[in-house]
């Protein structure tokens, strides 16, 4: 939730947008329109304005951010209110920091020629991210920011990109998130539909970004053009090539073409799943996985695919790990129908594969063979969820008088932590749950509801 200082501003703009929604609805459709953006149904009032006010009065402070995100996703007509609402939401989120000096050096590095070649598209990008004004006349002349950029950057080009950035407030005034969207937008095919020009723009901005520990990394493709995202140089945002999951046993694999890194699956197809579709910048959502499953297994309806996919994934979970199964169940129970649009919770994902056995290589060489769960989220994020039972920190030994006992074992715990560090350094975001947290369904639901809300907020995953 935003700081207390932001709450009045956030509530004010949500109220203004809500009244706009109310004006466009009828008395009959008003409640449905409010519910679609996450607002409560009206409770009182004779006019639409009064009914909207009653809905706003019932909106708790701790739901303001949730409603704001829903409005941003659902309302295309917000105009200047969109930028204000975005900034209030982004103020509570973590984003890569781009220092002012880096911003200015990026502006100075851009020649502007590629953007002038596609000026209407570049102008639209600026208008989407910044307030360019309009109708500011002096002696019959438009003095708005947008008009001055038109004249000095495009029509009679005597402005540098630094002057354009200064004019819109990109260097000293805008948030880190907005600046990141600006430079990502500059390199996008929506602005510059020319791959060579896209790559020249990336090359121009790379030196100052590198000095700040950042880069514009190619993370996917859209419409045949590369997609670039601002990432920390230590993060891992390449495109996943192989996704082998839902298999508690080591799969039988071989390289069928070592030059092209083509993998052939020799295991029984019923023992594992192999997602073989391109993974976009959105990651892998449940709807993507369900569509793939339906096509791959030639199922008749979406409902058949949904039911059978859920059952198949759950069956892959170890029978001796009720906490792991509870995490899987609660993820879908907490989010309900919204899970269709959320990252798929992939169980038993194989990360490390070796044709040799642990006996041959040694246990330390094969840490983190398999991940309990993996979420591929928008922006290339790879999130690992691990449920740590006793085998992660203890060993079973003969004891008296009760026979076999689990005894805390520092070397075992050290190996678990070493594997976790290795994943983190490889660019994965690792979150570990103690099995004890997931023994009770009621408490597990409380824990996971808060965890996934925070996780999705951090990664800008919008929950419908």
Buried (B, 14 or more C-beta within 10 A) or exposed (E): BBEEEBBEBBBEBBBEBBBBBBEEBEEEEBBEBBEBBBBBEBEEBEEBEEBBBBBBEBBEEEBBBBBBBBBBBBBEEBEEBBBBBBBBBBBBBEBBEBEEEBBBBBBBBBEBEBBEEBBEBBBBBBBEBBBBEEEEEEEEEBEBBBBBBBBBBBEEEEBBBBBBBBBBEBBEEBBBBBBBBBBBBBBBBBBBBBEEBBBBBBEBBBEBBEEBEBBBBBBBBEEEBBBBBBBBEEBBBEBBEBBBBBBBEBBBBEEEEEEEEEBEBEBEEEBBBBBEEEBBBBBBBBBBBBBBBBEBBEBEEEEEBBEBBBEBBBEBBBEEBBBBBBBBBBBBBBBEEEBBBBBBBBBBBBBBBEEEEEEEEEEEEBBBEBBBBBBBBBBBBBBBBBBBBBBBBBEEEEEEEEEEEBEEBEEBBEBBBEBBEBBBEEBBBBEBBEBEBBEEEEEBBEBBBEBBBEBBBBBBBBBB
